[in-house]
Amino acid sequence: MGDRCTGHCCRAFHLPFGPDELRAKGEASRRLRLADIEEQVDHFVRLPDCSETREEVHRRLSAIRKISDVEFMADNAVYLGQGTAARRPMRIERPEFALQVAESHYYTCKLFDAEAGNCTAYDTRPKVCSGYPYGRPCLYTECTCDEARSGKMGKGWAG
């Protein structure tokens, strides 16, 4: 088929929760990250050899502490709906997975260029995206990437 991913998994991916819960999870993660940065800033500016201003330390630490996968998803996921009507064709190999998929909430990503099949944030996408299909064969029947179809793509993903 090919060695290029055309983003069939990005066109409609499933999550076990709806948009309100995704937003809440994203906000909770953001609050924890920002509180952690503030705590670190407080620590660094109190050090006797710190020559940076509070703002400089904050800017430096904010650049290091990237947003979490759930923050990225909450910021960029576009809700498509719940149930089988919203999903893309998938290979369902286990009956228990079929029920989970049927009841899932489906999203697409606003950073996905559906026409070209490209992620417009490819270099900065989170592990939940770059690691898919997590060392297993891709579940999407429309998948055109040989590496993903075989399960060789995303093996280094640590979750």
Backbone as numpy.savetxt, mean C-alpha at the origin, in Angstrom:
# Nx Ny Nz CAx CAy CAz Cx Cy Cz
3.85 -14.50 -21.63 3.03 -13.30 -21.63 3.89 -12.05 -21.63
4.82 -11.95 -20.65 5.68 -10.78 -20.64 6.40 -10.58 -19.32
7.34 -9.64 -19.35 8.10 -9.35 -18.14 7.70 -8.02 -17.52
6.69 -7.38 -18.07 6.25 -6.08 -17.56 4.90 -6.21 -16.86
4.85 -5.71 -15.66 3.58 -5.67 -14.93 2.72 -4.56 -15.53
1.48 -4.87 -15.80 0.56 -3.87 -16.35 -0.51 -3.46 -15.33
-0.27 -3.81 -14.07 -1.09 -3.29 -12.99 -2.49 -3.82 -12.83
-2.74 -5.04 -13.26 -4.10 -5.58 -13.10 -4.50 -5.66 -11.63
-3.53 -5.87 -10.75 -3.85 -5.92 -9.32 -4.14 -4.53 -8.77
-3.71 -3.47 -9.45 -3.95 -2.10 -8.99 -5.30 -1.56 -9.47
-5.85 -2.18 -10.50 -7.12 -1.70 -11.06 -8.27 -1.88 -10.07
-8.24 -2.97 -9.31 -9.25 -3.23 -8.28 -8.67 -4.22 -7.29
-8.25 -3.73 -6.13 -7.70 -4.60 -5.10 -8.66 -4.63 -3.92
-8.60 -5.70 -3.15 -9.56 -5.84 -2.06 -8.89 -5.66 -0.70
-9.68 -5.11 0.22 -9.29 -4.95 1.62 -10.46 -5.44 2.47
-10.17 -5.90 3.69 -11.25 -6.43 4.52 -12.09 -5.36 5.21
-11.84 -4.09 4.92 -12.60 -3.03 5.57 -12.96 -1.93 4.57
-14.02 -1.20 4.91 -14.55 -0.15 4.05 -13.77 1.15 4.17
-14.19 2.16 3.43 -13.45 3.42 3.37 -13.39 4.18 4.70
-14.43 4.11 5.50 -14.40 4.81 6.80 -13.34 4.20 7.71
-13.29 2.87 7.76 -12.29 2.21 8.59 -10.89 2.42 8.04
-10.74 2.42 6.72 -9.43 2.68 6.12 -8.96 4.09 6.49
-9.85 5.06 6.39 -9.50 6.44 6.77 -9.09 6.51 8.25
-9.85 5.83 9.10 -9.55 5.84 10.54 -8.20 5.19 10.82
-7.92 4.08 10.15 -6.62 3.42 10.33 -5.48 4.30 9.84
-5.69 4.98 8.72 -4.67 5.89 8.19 -4.40 7.04 9.15
-5.47 7.63 9.69 -5.32 8.73 10.63 -4.63 8.28 11.93
-4.99 7.10 12.42 -4.35 6.57 13.64 -2.86 6.37 13.41
-2.51 5.82 12.26 -1.11 5.61 11.93 -0.38 6.94 11.81
-1.01 7.92 11.18 -0.41 9.25 11.02 -0.18 9.91 12.37
-1.18 9.83 13.27 -1.03 10.42 14.61 0.13 9.79 15.36
0.26 8.46 15.28 1.37 7.78 15.96 2.72 8.20 15.39
2.81 8.28 14.06 4.06 8.66 13.41 4.45 10.09 13.80
3.49 11.02 13.76 3.78 12.41 14.08 4.13 12.58 15.56
3.44 11.85 16.44 3.76 11.90 17.87 5.17 11.37 18.12
5.54 10.32 17.42 6.88 9.76 17.55 7.93 10.76 17.08
7.67 11.44 15.98 8.60 12.46 15.48 8.75 13.57 16.51
7.64 14.04 17.08 7.70 15.11 18.09 8.51 14.68 19.30
8.32 13.43 19.72 9.07 12.91 20.87 10.57 12.89 20.56
10.92 12.46 19.35 12.33 12.43 18.95 12.91 13.84 18.84
12.13 14.78 18.31 12.59 16.17 18.20 12.89 16.70 19.60
11.97 16.48 20.53 12.19 16.92 21.92 13.48 16.37 22.48
13.74 15.11 22.21 14.96 14.46 22.71 16.21 15.10 22.09
16.21 15.25 20.76 17.41 15.76 20.07 17.72 17.20 20.43
16.71 18.06 20.50 17.00 19.47 20.77 17.50 19.68 22.19
17.28 18.74 23.08 17.78 18.83 24.46 19.22 18.36 24.59
19.73 17.69 23.58 21.12 17.22 23.64 22.07 18.41 23.63
23.10 18.38 24.49 24.01 19.53 24.59 24.74 19.86 23.28
25.00 18.86 22.45 25.75 19.12 21.22 24.86 19.34 19.99
23.55 19.51 20.19 22.63 19.75 19.07 22.75 21.20 18.62
23.15 21.38 17.38 23.31 22.73 16.83 22.15 23.11 15.90
21.22 22.20 15.70 20.09 22.46 14.81 18.92 23.09 15.57
18.13 23.85 14.86 16.91 24.40 15.46 15.87 23.28 15.54
14.84 23.52 16.29 13.74 22.56 16.41 13.14 22.26 15.04
12.95 23.29 14.23 12.38 23.13 12.89 13.29 22.28 12.00
14.61 22.49 12.09 15.56 21.71 11.28 15.53 20.24 11.68
15.50 19.98 12.98 15.43 18.60 13.45 14.12 17.96 13.01
13.04 18.70 13.13 11.73 18.19 12.73 11.72 17.85 11.24
12.25 18.74 10.42 12.29 18.51 8.97 13.13 17.27 8.64
14.28 17.13 9.30 15.16 15.98 9.05 14.49 14.67 9.46
13.89 14.65 10.64 13.24 13.42 11.11 11.99 13.09 10.28
11.27 14.10 9.84 10.09 13.87 9.01 10.48 13.24 7.68
11.64 13.62 7.15 12.11 13.04 5.89 12.49 11.57 6.07
12.96 11.23 7.24 13.38 9.85 7.52 12.17 8.97 7.80
11.23 9.48 8.60 10.05 8.71 8.99 8.98 8.82 7.92
9.05 7.96 6.93 8.09 7.97 5.83 6.72 7.52 6.33
5.71 7.81 5.54 4.37 7.39 5.92 4.26 5.87 5.82
3.37 5.32 6.61 3.16 3.87 6.62 2.34 3.45 5.41
2.32 2.14 5.17 1.51 1.60 4.07 0.04 1.99 4.23
-0.47 1.91 5.45 -1.90 2.20 5.65 -2.18 3.69 5.44
-1.23 4.56 5.80 -1.40 5.98 5.52 -1.43 6.22 4.01
-0.50 5.58 3.29 -0.43 5.71 1.84 -1.74 5.26 1.21
-2.23 4.12 1.67 -3.48 3.58 1.11 -4.67 4.48 1.45
-4.73 4.97 2.67 -5.84 5.85 3.06 -5.82 7.13 2.24
-4.64 7.63 1.91 -4.51 8.85 1.13 -4.82 8.64 -0.35
-4.61 7.43 -0.87 -4.66 7.22 -2.32 -5.69 6.22 -2.83
-6.33 5.47 -1.94 -7.30 4.48 -2.38 -8.63 5.14 -2.75
-9.20 4.69 -3.86 -10.50 5.17 -4.32 -11.47 4.00 -4.21
-12.51 4.18 -3.42 -13.45 3.09 -3.15 -14.30 2.78 -4.37
-14.38 1.48 -4.69 -15.18 1.01 -5.83 -16.47 0.35 -5.39
-16.48 -0.21 -4.19 -17.68 -0.89 -3.71 -17.34 -2.18 -2.97
-18.37 -2.86 -2.54 -18.20 -4.11 -1.79 -18.80 -5.26 -2.56
-18.16 -6.42 -2.44 -18.69 -7.63 -3.04 -18.18 -7.90 -4.43
-18.68 -8.95 -4.99 -18.17 -9.46 -6.26 -18.40 -8.53 -7.45
-19.37 -7.65 -7.38 -19.64 -6.75 -8.51 -18.49 -5.79 -8.76
-17.73 -5.45 -7.71 -16.65 -4.47 -7.85 -15.31 -5.10 -8.18
-15.20 -6.40 -8.06 -13.88 -7.02 -8.18 -13.50 -7.36 -9.61
-12.21 -7.59 -9.80 -11.66 -8.02 -11.09 -11.66 -9.55 -11.10
-11.59 -10.16 -12.30 -11.53 -11.63 -12.35 -10.29 -12.16 -11.62
-10.51 -13.12 -10.72 -9.42 -13.68 -9.92 -9.50 -15.20 -9.93
-8.33 -15.82 -9.77 -8.29 -17.27 -9.56 -8.50 -17.52 -8.07
-9.55 -18.19 -7.73 -9.83 -18.50 -6.33 -9.55 -19.98 -6.13
-8.47 -20.28 -5.41 -8.04 -21.67 -5.27 -8.53 -22.33 -3.98
-8.87 -21.53 -2.98 -9.34 -22.10 -1.71 -10.74 -21.57 -1.41
-11.68 -22.44 -1.06 -13.05 -22.01 -0.80 -13.16 -20.93 0.28
-12.36 -21.01 1.32 -12.42 -20.01 2.39 -11.98 -18.63 1.89
-11.10 -18.62 0.91 -10.66 -17.36 0.32 -11.76 -16.77 -0.56
-12.52 -17.61 -1.23 -13.62 -17.14 -2.09 -14.63 -16.32 -1.29
-14.97 -16.78 -0.08 -15.91 -16.05 0.77 -15.31 -14.70 1.19
-14.03 -14.72 1.57 -13.35 -13.49 1.97 -13.35 -12.47 0.83
-13.04 -12.93 -0.37 -13.00 -12.05 -1.54 -14.39 -11.52 -1.87
-15.39 -12.37 -1.77 -16.76 -11.97 -2.09 -17.27 -10.88 -1.15
-16.83 -10.90 0.10 -17.30 -9.93 1.09 -16.38 -8.72 1.23
-15.26 -8.72 0.54 -14.28 -7.64 0.65 -14.78 -6.33 0.06
-14.07 -5.29 0.44 -14.29 -3.96 -0.12 -13.22 -3.76 -1.19
-13.61 -3.19 -2.32 -12.69 -3.04 -3.45 -12.34 -1.58 -3.70
-11.08 -1.38 -4.05 -10.52 -0.05 -4.28 -9.67 -0.06 -5.53
-9.42 1.12 -6.06 -8.37 1.33 -7.04 -7.49 2.44 -6.46
-6.37 2.69 -7.07 -5.45 3.70 -6.55 -5.46 4.91 -7.46
-5.58 6.09 -6.86 -5.61 7.29 -7.69 -4.26 7.58 -8.33
-3.21 6.89 -7.92 -1.89 7.07 -8.52 -1.64 6.08 -9.66
-2.62 5.23 -9.94 -2.49 4.25 -11.01 -3.03 4.83 -12.31
-2.21 4.82 -13.34 -2.61 5.28 -14.67 -3.16 4.06 -15.41
-4.46 3.90 -15.41 -5.10 2.71 -15.98 -4.86 2.59 -17.49
-4.77 3.71 -18.18 -4.56 3.67 -19.63 -3.20 3.06 -19.98
-2.17 3.51 -19.29 -0.81 3.02 -19.57 -0.48 1.77 -18.76
-1.25 1.51 -17.69 -0.96 0.38 -16.82 0.23 0.62 -15.91
0.47 1.89 -15.57 1.63 2.26 -14.77 1.25 2.88 -13.44
2.09 2.68 -12.45 1.96 3.36 -11.18 2.73 4.68 -11.30
2.06 5.80 -11.04 2.74 7.09 -11.15 3.61 7.39 -9.94
3.55 6.53 -8.93 4.40 6.68 -7.74 5.26 5.43 -7.57
5.65 4.82 -8.68 6.33 3.53 -8.67 7.52 3.49 -7.72
8.37 4.50 -7.76 9.59 4.50 -6.94 9.33 4.72 -5.46
8.19 5.27 -5.09 7.90 5.55 -3.68 6.71 4.75 -3.15
6.21 3.79 -3.92 5.05 3.02 -3.48 5.42 2.19 -2.25
4.45 1.91 -1.40 4.73 1.17 -0.16 4.95 -0.32 -0.43
5.42 -1.02 0.59 5.69 -2.46 0.47 4.45 -3.28 0.12
3.30 -2.84 0.59 2.08 -3.58 0.29 1.85 -3.61 -1.22
2.32 -2.60 -1.93 2.22 -2.56 -3.40 3.41 -3.24 -4.06
4.62 -2.84 -3.68 5.81 -3.36 -4.35 6.03 -4.84 -4.06
5.50 -5.33 -2.96 5.70 -6.73 -2.60 4.70 -7.70 -3.20
3.62 -7.16 -3.79 2.58 -8.03 -4.32 3.13 -8.82 -5.51
2.88 -10.10 -5.60 1.94 -10.96 -4.87 2.57 -11.75 -3.71
3.57 -11.16 -3.09 4.15 -11.69 -1.85 4.71 -13.10 -1.98
5.32 -13.39 -3.13 5.95 -14.70 -3.34 5.01 -15.82 -3.71
3.74 -15.49 -3.95 2.75 -16.48 -4.40 2.31 -16.11 -5.81
1.73 -17.03 -6.55 1.23 -16.68 -7.88 0.15 -15.60 -7.79
0.20 -14.64 -8.69 -0.79 -13.58 -8.73 -2.18 -14.18 -8.91
-3.14 -13.66 -8.17 -4.50 -14.18 -8.22 -5.32 -13.61 -9.37
-4.85 -12.55 -9.98 -5.63 -11.89 -11.02 -5.46 -12.61 -12.35
-6.56 -13.08 -12.92 -6.51 -13.87 -14.15 -6.01 -13.05 -15.33
-6.14 -11.73 -15.28 -5.69 -10.86 -16.37 -4.20 -10.52 -16.28
-3.52 -10.99 -15.25 -2.10 -10.67 -15.03 -1.27 -11.06 -16.25
-0.42 -10.14 -16.70 0.41 -10.37 -17.88 1.88 -10.55 -17.54
2.25 -10.45 -16.27 3.65 -10.52 -15.86 4.03 -11.96 -15.50
4.94 -12.54 -16.27 5.34 -13.93 -16.05 5.86 -14.15 -14.63
6.66 -13.21 -14.14 7.25 -13.35 -12.81 6.16 -13.36 -11.73
5.15 -12.52 -11.86 4.06 -12.48 -10.88 3.17 -13.72 -11.01
2.89 -14.15 -12.23 2.04 -15.33 -12.45 2.68 -16.58 -11.87
4.01 -16.64 -11.90 4.73 -17.82 -11.40 4.93 -17.80 -9.90
4.73 -16.64 -9.27 4.95 -16.53 -7.83 6.36 -16.15 -7.46
7.17 -15.75 -8.44 8.55 -15.37 -8.16 8.69 -13.91 -7.78
7.67 -13.11 -8.00 7.72 -11.68 -7.72 7.31 -11.42 -6.27
8.00 -10.51 -5.61 7.64 -10.12 -4.26 8.08 -11.08 -3.17
9.04 -11.98 -3.46 9.46 -12.95 -2.45 10.19 -12.33 -1.28
10.82 -11.17 -1.49 11.57 -10.52 -0.42 10.72 -9.70 0.53
9.40 -9.68 0.30 8.51 -8.88 1.12 8.44 -9.46 2.52
8.70 -8.64 3.53 8.72 -9.11 4.90 7.43 -8.83 5.65
6.48 -8.15 5.00 5.20 -7.87 5.66 5.37 -6.80 6.62
